[in-house]
Amino acid sequence: MRIAIASDEQGKEIRERLTASLVSAGHELADPAPSRAGSSPSDYAEQVSLVVLRHDAERGIIITGRAVGASVAANKIRDVRAGLCHDCYSAHQGVEHDEMNVLVLGSRVIGPELAHDVVTRFLSAKFTGEERHVRRLAKVKELERTFLAG
């Protein structure tokens, strides 16, 4: 799978560990735009989300200190469904039920080992396509059409 991954300075250690693990597991990494001096969580969210939006990666991972701002920012981009997850259950359920395509992790909240497990579950999950999940996704897309028009 091709994955876009970016972090701020606080998430750098986890990003580096994840990057090594992802490559050794056979994943390809899409390179988001390089960060600029003074970058904010919104910048990292935009970088990863645009790679996913252009279909240059199937999934994205953003790692910042708290990750709340990055999650909020990523969800402002049409067709990006970002989830702030610090447990394995939410990471795979977000994909299976809501077709989440960007995972957001807070390096001040989650350690490297758990981050690895969460990412593994996120990447191994598939959208179920069940009728109730398709309906749920259609409602999200309708919200995007209504409120992110522009």
C-alpha positions in Angstrom: 0.0 0.0 0.0 1.2 3.5 -0.7 1.1 5.8 2.4 1.7 9.5 2.9 3.1 10.3 6.3 4.2 13.6 7.9 4.8 14.9 11.4 5.8 18.0 13.3 9.0 18.0 15.4 7.1 16.5 18.3 6.0 13.5 16.2 9.4 13.0 14.5 10.6 10.0 16.6 7.3 8.1 16.1 7.3 9.0 12.4 10.8 7.8 11.9 10.1 4.5 13.6 6.8 4.0 11.7 8.5 4.9 8.4 11.2 2.2 8.9 8.6 -0.4 9.9 6.3 0.5 7.0 9.1 0.2 4.5 10.3 -3.1 5.9 6.7 -4.4 5.7 6.7 -3.7 2.0 4.7 -0.4 1.9 5.6 2.4 -0.4 5.8 5.9 1.1 4.5 8.9 -0.8 6.5 12.0 0.0 4.3 14.9 1.1 5.6 18.4 0.5 8.5 19.2 2.8 7.7 21.1 6.0 8.5 24.8 6.2 9.9 26.7 9.1 7.0 27.7 11.3 4.8 24.9 10.0 1.6 24.2 12.1 -0.4 21.1 12.5 -2.7 22.4 9.8 0.2 22.4 7.4 1.0 18.8 8.0 -2.7 17.9 7.7 -2.9 19.7 4.4 0.3 18.0 3.0 -0.8 14.5 3.8 -4.5 15.1 2.9 -3.6 16.5 -0.6 -1.5 13.4 -1.4 -4.4 11.2 -0.5 -6.9 13.4 -2.3 -4.7 13.2 -5.5 -4.7 9.4 -5.1 -0.9 9.5 -4.9 -1.4 7.5 -1.7 -4.2 5.2 -0.5 -3.9 6.3 3.1 -2.3 9.0 5.2 -0.8 9.3 8.6 -0.3 12.6 10.5 1.6 12.8 13.8 1.7 15.9 15.8 2.0 16.7 19.5 -1.7 16.6 20.5 -3.1 15.9 17.0 -6.4 17.6 17.6 -5.7 20.6 15.4 -4.3 18.3 12.6 -7.4 16.2 12.8 -9.7 19.2 12.6 -7.8 20.7 9.7 -7.6 17.4 7.7 -11.4 17.0 7.9 -11.9 20.4 6.2 -10.6 18.8 3.0 -13.3 17.2 0.8 -13.1 13.4 0.6 -10.6 13.2 3.5 -12.0 11.3 6.4 -9.4 11.7 9.2 -9.7 10.0 12.6 -7.8 10.9 15.7 -7.1 7.4 17.1 -5.0 6.2 20.0 -6.3 2.7 20.2 -6.5 -0.2 17.8 -10.2 -0.7 17.8 -11.0 2.9 16.7 -8.3 2.7 14.0 -9.7 -0.4 12.3 -13.4 0.5 12.9 -12.9 3.9 11.5 -11.8 2.3 8.2 -14.4 -0.5 8.3 -17.4 1.6 9.1 -16.5 5.1 7.9 -13.9 4.6 5.2 -11.4 6.6 7.2 -8.4 7.3 4.9 -6.2 9.5 7.2 -5.0 8.5 10.7 -4.0 11.2 13.1 -1.8 10.4 16.1 -0.8 12.5 19.1 2.8 11.9 20.0 2.2 13.4 23.5 -0.6 10.8 24.0 0.6 7.6 22.4 4.0 5.8 22.6 5.9 4.3 19.7 4.9 0.7 20.3 1.2 1.4 20.5 1.4 3.8 17.6 2.9 0.9 15.6 0.0 -1.4 16.6 -2.6 1.3 15.8 -1.1 2.0 12.4 -1.0 -1.7 11.6 -4.7 -2.1 12.4 -5.5 1.1 10.4 -3.6 -0.2 7.3 -5.0 -3.7 7.4 -8.6 -2.7 7.7 -11.0 -2.5 4.7 -14.3 -0.7 4.3 -17.0 -3.3 4.7 -19.4 -2.0 2.1 -22.3 -3.1 4.3 -25.5 -1.2 3.5 -25.6 0.6 6.8 -21.9 1.8 6.4 -22.6 2.9 2.8 -25.6 4.9 4.1 -23.4 6.4 6.8 -20.7 7.4 4.3 -23.4 8.9 1.9 -24.5 11.1 4.8 -20.9 12.3 5.3 -20.5 13.0 1.6 -23.8 15.0 1.6 -22.5 17.1 4.5 -19.3 17.8 2.4 -21.4 18.8 -0.6 -23.5 21.1 1.5 -20.9 22.7 3.8 -17.6 22.4 2.0 -18.9 23.7 -1.3 -16.9 26.5 -2.7 
